[in-house]
Amino acid sequence: MISRFLKLVNIIGCILALSIFASSITVKAAEMNDEQMEDLVRQSYRFVAMYNVNNKMVMDEKNPMSTGGWNKVTANTKLADHTMKAIARPNNDTLYITVAVDVTEEPIIVEIPKFDSVYVSLMVTGYDHYVNVPLSTQKGDFDKPTTVLFYSERTPNYDGEAIKGVEHTFKATGDYVSAIFRVMPHADEPERMERNLAAMKDIMVLPLSEYQGKDKPEAKDVTFPDIASDFDIFENNLLEVMQFVFNHTTLDPADPIDKSVLDIYAALGVVPGQDFDPDKVAKIDGKAIRAVAERVAQSELARATEPDFRPNMLKLFKTKGEISGDLLTFQSILGPIGLPATEVIYPAIASSDGQPMTAENDYIIRMTAEELPPAKAFWSITLYDVENGFFIPNERKKYSVGLNGGMELDKDGGITIAIAADKPDGIAEDNWLPIERGSYEIGPTMRLYAPEMKKFENWKPPVAEKIE
């Protein structure tokens, strides 16, 4: 009897302790100052951005990259236009193939045909926004058919063992990842382009059970938190999203970056391996956190054109252990799911007067033959509106200057590019990036595919000169 009484006392004591702990969390969260909220935003931004990106590829029917479900594939055989709003600063140089991979029930196999292109890559990214490139023409891949198996440390009944017929095995850091192919289609060579389009449509996605002719595991019922804009998530359902992310991402408490985000959320009642319960987590000021997130995004975007920041552009979109937490935040704001410098470099173009570029003015970008970007495959300049990171709508559907977007070199091998409401005299049609007059900021971004790294060390991106 005494034993039962003591047990009851212990249980009541634990309940009271938990209640006091939960209460202290709420008070602490309510008292977060601006510096603490900024730390929370910076620690969270990559997860929020990638939760949106990866899930929109599945759940957003208006997204042209949408697969319509997990473990499905879609090939976008037309270059993106201004309706592409799934990700900030989308690519207008290559065609995308999107595979939305879910390994929560079993490993997933992707069968890949041969391509006939100067540039193809396969990039894999989870909610943590570490970027892996398992296959690339830079590594000698895609010259013959191949297969890739995907799994994570939480995938049931599989530990990385060899599977007959599978040439590549990839252990992802998350259970829900985007596997994105970029294919330079060679639009200027119709027959070659048709071969590449046919190959894009031949990519197959198979669960391991189907690949081996076995029974499929029982499906799991999963509820995903709502997707919205990054800022909306910061305001409305940040803790719910982060709980889901924690449960489906490999986080290492011994890793300084992982430990930092785990610690800040543990204080808010969000820890890996538990269900989300709004009554057991902190009450946070969503509107205040959104305002901080908007300010952080603005300040990070401004860094892209700072001369002292330029060396960091070579350190983006790396694997775990190869990139700092600061740059993880920056790349998630600049434009998620980019490629590392070994594949593509993204130099920003600043104005010659050092002022933000706006659609109230016209600009000229000039490069001599010797000043052209050092790219082994090809290069481009793409124009975006700074606030949203999207293409600027125009009747010509002209968003970039480059091999696929169209470009014309002058007789000396250089190029002159205009960003203007109306085409200036003497500018080739293909070299005109149209804008609509307005007070919004604009930002041209370069892409150098298969960059020549040694030459890049001494190369400087061009500047945009305002037309007076």
MARTI-239389 format. One record per residue (C-alpha): x negated, y, z; residue in one letter; residue number from 1. Coordinates in steps of 0.02 Angstrom, whole numbers, plus 50000, padded with zeros to 5 digits. Layout:
<sites>
east_north_up_res_n
X_Y_Z_A_NUM
...
</sites>
This chain:
<sites>
east_north_up_res_n
50000_50000_50000_M_1
49858_50118_50048_I_2
49768_50071_49886_S_3
49921_50116_49782_R_4
49937_50281_49877_F_5
49756_50325_49843_L_6
49778_50284_49659_K_7
49930_50397_49653_L_8
49832_50537_49736_V_9
49692_50516_49609_N_10
49814_50522_49464_I_11
49898_50679_49531_I_12
49727_50757_49558_G_13
49675_50719_49378_C_14
49836_50793_49312_I_15
49811_50951_49414_L_16
49630_50963_49357_A_17
49679_50945_49175_L_18
49815_51076_49197_S_19
49692_51198_49275_I_20
49564_51161_49136_F_21
49693_51192_48999_A_22
49745_51352_49085_S_23
49565_51412_49095_S_24
49545_51378_48909_I_25
49696_51486_48869_T_26
49632_51630_48974_V_27
49459_51617_48899_K_28
49527_51618_48722_A_29
49640_51764_48756_A_30
49491_51862_48819_E_31
49377_51830_48670_M_32
49290_51989_48621_N_33
49249_52042_48444_D_34
49076_51962_48449_E_35
49147_51795_48506_Q_36
49282_51799_48373_M_37
49151_51835_48240_E_38
49050_51686_48300_D_39
49207_51578_48289_L_40
49241_51639_48112_V_41
49064_51611_48052_R_42
49057_51437_48128_Q_43
49224_51393_48048_S_44
49219_51474_47877_Y_45
49142_51329_47780_R_46
49268_51206_47849_F_47
49416_51320_47816_V_48
49359_51358_47638_A_49
49326_51176_47595_M_50
49485_51113_47677_Y_51
49577_51229_47558_N_52
49472_51188_47405_V_53
49476_50999_47422_N_54
49658_50987_47472_N_55
49718_51108_47339_K_56
49641_50990_47212_M_57
49770_50863_47271_V_58
49921_50957_47338_M_59
49934_51118_47237_D_60
50035_51081_47080_E_61
49990_51252_47008_K_62
49805_51215_47021_N_63
49739_51168_46848_P_64
49609_51057_46934_M_65
49742_50963_47032_S_66
49733_50774_47021_T_67
49911_50750_47085_G_68
49852_50634_47224_G_69
49705_50557_47312_W_70
49596_50434_47217_N_71
49654_50505_47053_K_72
49560_50597_46916_V_73
49600_50743_46804_T_74
49498_50810_46659_A_75
49515_50994_46615_N_76
49473_50996_46430_T_77
49495_51184_46411_K_78
49382_51316_46485_L_79
49457_51402_46637_A_80
49551_51567_46619_D_81
49620_51697_46740_H_82
49755_51577_46802_T_83
49619_51474_46886_M_84
49638_51522_47069_K_85
49594_51360_47156_A_86
49421_51421_47201_I_87
49333_51589_47209_A_88
49216_51631_47064_R_89
49263_51483_46954_P_90
49151_51419_46816_N_91
49189_51472_46637_N_92
49038_51385_46559_D_93
49074_51201_46580_T_94
49227_51090_46583_L_95
49278_51009_46746_Y_96
49324_50831_46788_I_97
49396_50818_46964_T_98
49407_50660_47067_V_99
49492_50678_47236_A_100
49416_50539_47342_V_101
49497_50467_47498_D_102
49397_50329_47583_V_103
49502_50312_47741_T_104
49571_50142_47687_E_105
49429_50067_47582_E_106
49282_50115_47469_P_107
49321_50198_47304_I_108
49232_50161_47140_I_109
49216_50285_46996_V_110
49173_50216_46824_E_111
49080_50342_46714_I_112
49050_50329_46525_P_113
48902_50397_46426_K_114
48900_50583_46383_F_115
48819_50676_46238_D_116
48780_50843_46319_S_117
48631_50949_46367_V_118
48709_50971_46540_Y_119
48818_50857_46647_V_120
48818_50840_46836_S_121
48917_50753_46973_L_122
48934_50852_47134_M_123
49010_50784_47296_V_124
49069_50896_47438_T_125
49167_50863_47598_G_126
49247_50982_47722_Y_127
49074_51024_47794_D_128
49021_51104_47628_H_129
48856_51013_47615_Y_130
48827_50987_47430_V_131
48761_50826_47355_N_132
48721_50794_47172_V_133
48707_50605_47151_P_134
48698_50613_46961_L_135
48635_50744_46838_S_136
48559_50758_46666_T_137
48414_50842_46759_Q_138
48382_50671_46838_K_139
48401_50575_46674_G_140
48580_50519_46707_D_141
48734_50508_46594_F_142
48641_50433_46446_D_143
48728_50268_46478_K_144
48886_50208_46570_P_145
48873_50186_46759_T_146
48974_50160_46918_T_147
48972_50248_47088_V_148
49046_50182_47251_L_149
49101_50308_47385_F_150
49124_50275_47570_Y_151
49100_50359_47740_S_152
49050_50298_47913_E_153
49237_50282_47953_R_154
49281_50177_47799_T_155
49352_50011_47863_P_156
49264_49845_47828_N_157
49117_49917_47732_Y_158
48941_49961_47788_D_159
48850_50000_47626_G_160
48818_49824_47564_E_161
48784_49796_47378_A_162
48935_49763_47267_I_163
48913_49667_47105_K_164
48927_49783_46955_G_165
48904_49943_47057_V_166
48744_50038_47016_E_167
48756_50184_47139_H_168
48820_50188_47319_T_169
48857_50356_47400_F_170
48891_50380_47586_K_171
48994_50539_47603_A_172
48995_50650_47758_T_173
49185_50657_47751_G_174
49335_50545_47720_D_175
49413_50666_47596_Y_176
49289_50733_47469_V_177
49290_50815_47299_S_178
49185_50730_47165_A_179
49170_50857_47026_I_180
49090_50833_46857_F_181
49032_50982_46755_R_182
49013_50950_46569_V_183
48940_51073_46445_M_184
49053_51027_46298_P_185
48950_51101_46153_H_186
49098_51199_46086_A_187
48990_51261_45941_D_188
48970_51079_45880_E_189
49147_51012_45849_P_190
49101_50828_45827_E_191
48989_50828_45979_R_192
49123_50916_46080_M_193
49251_50784_46031_E_194
49134_50646_46093_R_195
49116_50734_46259_N_196
49303_50764_46276_L_197
49335_50580_46243_A_198
49209_50531_46376_A_199
49290_50650_46501_M_200
49456_50562_46478_K_201
49377_50389_46502_D_202
49323_50412_46684_I_203
49413_50285_46794_M_204
49446_50282_46982_V_205
49473_50112_47066_L_206
49491_50059_47247_P_207
49364_49922_47289_L_208
49506_49796_47314_S_209
49568_49825_47137_E_210
49391_49822_47067_Y_211
49365_49650_47147_Q_212
49540_49586_47112_G_213
49587_49574_47296_K_214
49740_49628_47396_D_215
49748_49813_47436_K_216
49739_49865_47621_P_217
49896_49930_47704_E_218
49920_50115_47668_A_219
49902_50240_47811_K_220
50024_50380_47844_D_221
49926_50543_47855_V_222
49996_50717_47887_T_223
49888_50860_47825_F_224
49898_51034_47903_P_225
49968_51166_47786_D_226
49852_51238_47655_I_227
49854_51425_47620_A_228
49726_51560_47589_S_229
49571_51556_47699_D_230
49629_51712_47790_F_231
49803_51638_47817_D_232
49727_51485_47899_I_233
49621_51593_48014_F_234
49779_51682_48066_E_235
49907_51542_48074_N_236
49838_51366_48098_N_237
49650_51371_48126_L_238
49645_51251_48273_L_239
49758_51124_48187_E_240
49651_51126_48030_V_241
49490_51111_48128_M_242
49557_50963_48227_Q_243
49597_50874_48064_F_244
49426_50919_47993_V_245
49337_50855_48149_F_246
49429_50690_48137_N_247
49376_50662_47957_H_248
49198_50731_47953_T_249
49034_50656_48012_T_250
48971_50776_48145_L_251
48809_50745_48239_D_252
48794_50822_48415_P_253
48604_50811_48394_A_254
48610_50923_48241_D_255
48598_51107_48295_P_256
48727_51169_48169_I_257
48851_51031_48211_D_258
48823_51053_48398_K_259
48858_51238_48386_S_260
49028_51215_48305_V_261
49073_51068_48418_L_262
49034_51172_48573_D_263
49135_51323_48521_I_264
49288_51216_48483_Y_265
49272_51107_48637_A_266
49302_51266_48738_A_267
49464_51288_48639_L_268
49523_51109_48669_G_269
49478_51041_48496_V_270
49364_50889_48497_V_271
49339_50747_48371_P_272
49447_50593_48384_G_273
49607_50662_48458_Q_274
49777_50709_48388_D_275
49820_50893_48376_F_276
49938_50951_48513_D_277
49978_51138_48512_P_278
50021_51130_48696_D_279
49849_51066_48743_K_280
49739_51188_48650_V_281
49697_51370_48680_A_282
49811_51512_48629_K_283
49711_51621_48511_I_284
49749_51790_48433_D_285
49771_51741_48251_G_286
49794_51917_48185_K_287
49635_51978_48268_A_288
49537_51827_48204_I_289
49603_51857_48028_R_290
49545_52038_48035_A_291
49372_51979_48088_V_292
49370_51849_47948_A_293
49412_51983_47820_E_294
49272_52093_47885_R_295
49147_51949_47885_V_296
49193_51904_47706_A_297
49167_52083_47648_Q_298
48998_52098_47732_S_299
48937_51931_47664_E_300
48986_51974_47485_L_301
48889_52136_47499_A_302
48731_52036_47537_R_303
48733_51954_47366_A_304
48665_52109_47279_T_305
48537_52159_47411_E_306
48359_52141_47342_P_307
48293_52070_47506_D_308
48426_51935_47503_F_309
48383_51872_47328_R_310
48263_51732_47385_P_311
48407_51654_47482_N_312
48501_51620_47320_M_313
48379_51476_47293_L_314
48426_51400_47461_K_315
48614_51379_47433_L_316
48722_51224_47407_F_317
48604_51100_47489_K_318
48623_50936_47580_T_319
48635_50922_47769_K_320
48472_50972_47853_G_321
48417_51078_47705_E_322
48522_51234_47731_I_323
48550_51355_47876_S_324
48716_51390_47958_G_325
48705_51570_47902_D_326
48692_51520_47719_L_327
48831_51392_47738_L_328
48944_51536_47787_T_329
48880_51645_47645_F_330
48906_51514_47508_Q_331
49080_51472_47572_S_332
49129_51655_47552_I_333
49034_51688_47390_L_334
49114_51540_47303_G_335
49131_51362_47367_P_336
49065_51205_47281_I_337
48922_51284_47188_G_338
48770_51187_47133_L_339
48594_51193_47208_P_340
48455_51292_47126_A_341
48381_51137_47045_T_342
48542_51130_46941_E_343
48605_51309_46932_V_344
48551_51478_47000_I_345
48679_51616_47028_Y_346
48594_51788_47024_P_347
48711_51933_47060_A_348
48697_52089_46952_I_349
48695_52256_47043_A_350
48722_52430_46974_S_351
48569_52536_46935_S_352
48627_52673_47056_D_353
48650_52550_47199_G_354
48835_52590_47215_Q_355
48975_52461_47209_P_356
49039_52432_47033_M_357
49222_52475_47006_T_358
49345_52463_46862_A_359
49357_52652_46862_E_360
49193_52653_46763_N_361
49115_52565_46613_D_362
48944_52482_46620_Y_363
48806_52419_46504_I_364
48688_52273_46537_I_365
48532_52263_46429_R_366
48400_52128_46414_M_367
48256_52116_46292_T_368
48205_51946_46222_A_369
48069_51937_46355_E_370
48194_51979_46493_E_371
48320_51843_46451_L_372
48354_51721_46594_P_373
48234_51572_46611_P_374
48356_51428_46585_A_375
48314_51262_46501_K_376
48496_51221_46463_A_377
48590_51388_46449_F_378
48639_51546_46543_W_379
48792_51658_46560_S_380
48861_51816_46639_I_381
49037_51804_46711_T_382
49143_51949_46774_L_383
49253_51938_46930_Y_384
49356_52052_47038_D_385
49260_52062_47202_V_386
49407_52054_47323_E_387
49477_51888_47262_N_388
49334_51815_47160_G_389
49446_51780_47009_F_390
49429_51817_46824_F_391
49498_51986_46769_I_392
49654_51956_46660_P_393
49643_52021_46481_N_394
49726_51985_46314_E_395
49566_51917_46237_R_396
49542_51792_46380_K_397
49362_51845_46381_K_398
49282_51818_46551_Y_399
49100_51778_46516_S_400
48958_51804_46395_V_401
48860_51646_46357_G_402
48851_51489_46253_L_403
49031_51433_46283_N_404
49105_51605_46316_G_405
49026_51676_46158_G_406
48873_51788_46140_M_407
48774_51876_46003_E_408
48589_51916_46016_L_409
48521_52069_45927_D_410
48392_52059_45787_K_411
48249_52067_45912_D_412
48317_51922_46015_G_413
48382_52028_46159_G_414
48562_52066_46206_I_415
48672_52213_46256_T_416
48829_52175_46356_I_417
48970_52298_46394_A_418
49091_52294_46540_I_419
49223_52418_46484_A_420
49408_52454_46463_A_421
49379_52481_46275_D_422
49240_52409_46170_K_423
49101_52536_46150_P_424
49034_52570_45976_D_425
48887_52461_45927_G_426
48930_52320_46047_I_427
48964_52148_45972_A_428
49139_52083_46006_E_429
49071_51929_46095_D_430
48966_52039_46209_N_431
49113_52143_46275_W_432
49189_52097_46444_L_433
49355_52192_46455_P_434
49425_52269_46613_I_435
49587_52355_46659_E_436
49565_52527_46737_R_437
49585_52529_46925_G_438
49501_52566_47091_S_439
49456_52384_47126_Y_440
49277_52324_47137_E_441
49204_52214_47000_I_442
49054_52099_47007_G_443
48959_52016_46865_P_444
48872_51853_46913_T_445
48741_51758_46813_M_446
48723_51570_46799_R_447
48560_51489_46745_L_448
48584_51304_46705_Y_449
48430_51195_46726_A_450
48325_51346_46775_P_451
48139_51354_46744_E_452
48089_51378_46925_M_453
47911_51440_46899_K_454
47968_51574_46775_K_455
48113_51620_46889_F_456
47992_51667_47029_E_457
47934_51819_46928_N_458
48097_51855_46835_W_459
48218_51991_46890_K_460
48403_51995_46846_P_461
48462_52142_46742_P_462
48554_52292_46815_V_463
48717_52367_46757_A_464
48703_52548_46702_E_465
48858_52657_46723_K_466
48912_52738_46560_I_467
48931_52925_46593_E_468
</sites>
